[in-house]
Amino acid sequence: MKNGVVTTLTPDNDQFPGRLKTIPDAPTKLYLRGTAPQNNRLAIAIVGSRKHSAYGRAVTQAIVESLAVYQPWIISGLALGIDAIAHQAALDNNLLTVGLLPSGIEDIRPATNRHIAEQMLNSGGGLLSEYPGYTPTLKNHFHARNRLISGLADAVVVIEAAQRSGTLITARTALEQGRELIAVPGPITSPSSRGTNQLIQAGAHCLSQPEDIAAILDLEAKHRIKKRYHYDNDTQRKIHTLLLNNGQQTGDTIINQLQIERSEYLSAITMLELNGYIFPHGGDLWSAK
């Protein structure tokens, strides 16, 4: 798998996600493959049932498509069901997406989602875990992982959830962390909608159409990207995205993080500068405009 380099992050590291520094029970160490979202970019967590319905799939895809114009990170847990659908929808809409693992950073489970993880890394996204190497998944890891999913996001969208499910744990941690909680209503006859309907009864925002998220978060005023970028190749997009998300970076850092050849880097960085997308600070240090 490409982008296999694992970076160990502590809170004093520039790549450590800023949002996670302030949550209750903040992590003291993270393991990263690829890139992690930072505070200067909108991030939306999408979670739901592993046993999703056709309705849940369609709603998830519609939500991600409606958010694409705002270029958010899509956050989820790389599990079966709604998680995997959300990650794939992000990829289909050219959005960055990060998966939070309840296992070691090298142990992608379920195995059926490894191809999605590879696409996420190759497109400039990432994988994050509190656990090194091939640490097995334990029951308590899911609760710990779920607080990171909500902690990384500006808002958490719950698509489908049974009355007793891990998804509702993520909803609870979202409220504890001060994140916006948005739930999708469903048929009262569907077990997968009982949890989301209860969240709405308890005060979560009710999503009646995909565009509601933009209104709830006031995205038109705060986050809409006015300038559309056009890249000659995927390397240019990955470099520019890295600089947009993480601020100033040296050439060596870019090459190491994206696992690209120096010749590939030099060609891409030259065109990005000529197009006015990046700014040179001297000494092979760059930032995005």
N, C-alpha and C positions, 0 to 999 in steps of 0.2 A: 504494500500500500504506500502511495506517495505521501509526502509530508509526515513521515513516520517519526521524525525527531520529537522527542518529549522534552518540554521545558518545565522545570520546577519553579513555581511561582510562590513568593511570599509577599505580604502586603507592601513591602518596601520596593518591590519590583514594578517597573513602569507598565508591564503587561498585565499586572494583577487587576482584574475588573474593579473599577472604583465603586460600583454599586454594592459589591459584596463586602466592602470594608465596614459598612455602617449597619448591616442587618444584625438582629439578635443572633448570638451564637455564630459569629462570623468565622469563616474558615481561616486557619493560620497557614495552610499550605494547599496549593492546588497543582495538578499536573495537567499540562496543556499540550495538545497536538493541534497545529494550525494556528488560528487567530481567535482571540477572545474579544467580545464586544466591550466598548468603553462608554463612558457617560455621555460623550458628545454625539451619540447616534441613537435614535429611537430603537427600542427593543420591545417586542411583543412576545409574550409566552403563550403558547397554545397547547392545551392539554385536554385529555379526554380518555374515554374508555378504550381498553384493548379490544373489546368485543363491540366494535363500532357498527353502526347501521349504514345503509346507503345514504340516508339523510345526513348522518354525521360526516361522511366523506364529502358529500356535496357542499355542505356548509363550510367545512374546513377549507376546501379549495376556493370557494367563493370569497371567504374572508381574506385569505392570503392574496388573492388576485386584486381585491379592492384596496389592499394596503400597499401594493407594489409601487405606486406613484410616490409614496413617502420614503421608500427605500429603507425599511426597518430591518434590523436583525430579527429573525424568527427563532425563538428559544423553545426547546422541548427536550424530552427525555430519551429519544431514540428507541422507545419501546414499540411493540406491535400496536396496531390500531391507529388512533388519532395522532399520536406522536409521529409515527413514520409518515403518515399522510401529510402532516404539517411540514415536515422537513422536505419531502418530495415536492410539495406545492411551492415551497420557497425556491428550490432549485429550478423548477419549471418557470418561475417568474423572475429568474436572475437575481434573487435576493440571497444575502448571506445568512447562514443558519448555523447554530451551535447546538450540540447535543450534550446533555449532562448525564454522566454514567453513574450507575450505582455499583459498578465493578471497577477493577483496575483499569487504568488508561489504555493498556494494551489489549484488554479483553472485551471485544465488542460483542455484546449479546443483546438480543438473539442473533445468531449467526446469519439469519435471513436478512438482517438489516445492514450487514457489513458493506454491501455494495452502495447503499445510501451514504454510509459514513465516508466511504472513499470519495464519492461525488462531492460531499460537503467539504472535505479537505481540499480537493482539487479545485474547487470553485472559490476558495479563499475563506471559507468558514472554519469551524473548529470543533474539537471535542474537549471537554473538561471533566475532571474527576478529582475527588479528594483522596483517591486510593492509587498507589503506585503499581506498576507492572501488571501482573495477572492476578491481583487480589480477587478472590471469589466474591460473588454477590451474596450478602447476608441480609436477613429480613430488615434489620434496623438501618441498612444503607439506603433503602428507598425513602424513608422519612427524611433522612439527612439530605439526600439528593434533591428532594422536592423543594426544600427551603432555598436551594441554590437556583432552581428554575425560576421561582417567583422573585428571588432576590436580584437576579440579573435583569429583570424586566421593568418597564414602566407600567405595564398593565398585563394582567393574566386573563386569558379568554378560556372559559371552560365550555367545551363543545357538548360532550355527553358524559354522564357520570351516574353510576348506580348510587343507591341510598347509602351504602357503605363501600367506599372505594378510596384508593390512594390519591385519586384526583382531588377529592375533597380536602385531603391534607394540604395539597398545594394551594387550594383556595383559602384555607385557614391561614397558612403562612403568608399569603399575599396580603391579607388584611392586617396581620400582625406587623408586617413590614411597611404598611402604608401604601401599598400598590393599589391601583384601580382594579376592581374585580368585575368582570363582565361574563355573564352566563347566557347560553343559548337555550331558549325554552323548547320544550318538545311535547309530544303527545302524553297525556296523563296515563295512557295505557302502556307506555313503554318503560320498562325497568331502567333503561339507560338514560331516561330523562328525569327520573325522580330526584336525583341529586341536584341537577341544574335547576329544576323548578323550585326546589327548596332553597337554593341559594338566592334566587330572585325574590322569593317570599321574605327572606331574611335581609334583603336590602341591596343585593348585588345589582349592577346595571343589567337591564334586560336588552339583549340584542335582538331586534326585530328585523333588521336587515344589515348586510355586511358594512354598509357605509356608516352605521351608528358608531363604530369605533372612532372614526375620524372626528365625529361631533363630540363624543365623550371626552376625547383627549385634546380637542381643539387643534387638530393637526394642521389645518389650513393656515392658521396663524403662526404656529410654532415650528413645524417640522418639514413643511413641503419643500422639496428640492426644486429650485427654479431652473437650474442649469442642467441640461441633459448632456451627458458625456458620450462620446463616440470613440471606441477603441479599435485599433487595427488588429489586435490579437488579444488572447486571454491573459498573456503575461502583463501587458499594459494595464488591463483592468485590475489584476491582482495587486500590482504595485500601487496603483492609485488608491484602491480600496484600503490597503494597509496603511497608507499615509493619512487618508481621511479619518480612519478609526483611531490610529495610535499616535498621531502627531509626528514630530520630526524623527527621522530614522536615517542611519548611515547606510551606505551601499552594502557593506558587509552584513549588516543586520537584515536587510531586505533579502539578500541572496540566501542567507541561512534560514530565515523563516519560511521563505517560499520554495526553498530547495530547487533553485534554478541555476543555470550556468552563468558565469560572469559575462560571456558574450551576449547571452540572451538578455541579461539585465541591462547592459550598456546600450543595446539597441532600443529596448523599451523605454529606458529613462530619457534617452535623447529625444524620442518622439513625444513623450509626455511633456518635456520642457518646451519643445517647439510648439506644441498645441496650447501651451499656457495653462496646463493642468497642475503643474508642480512648480515649486520655487527653490532655487539652489541657495544654500547658506554657506557654501565653501567647504572644502575638506570632504567632499562626497557626502554631505549632509543635506537632506531634502525634506520638504514639507508640502502638503497639498494646498492648493489655493481654494 
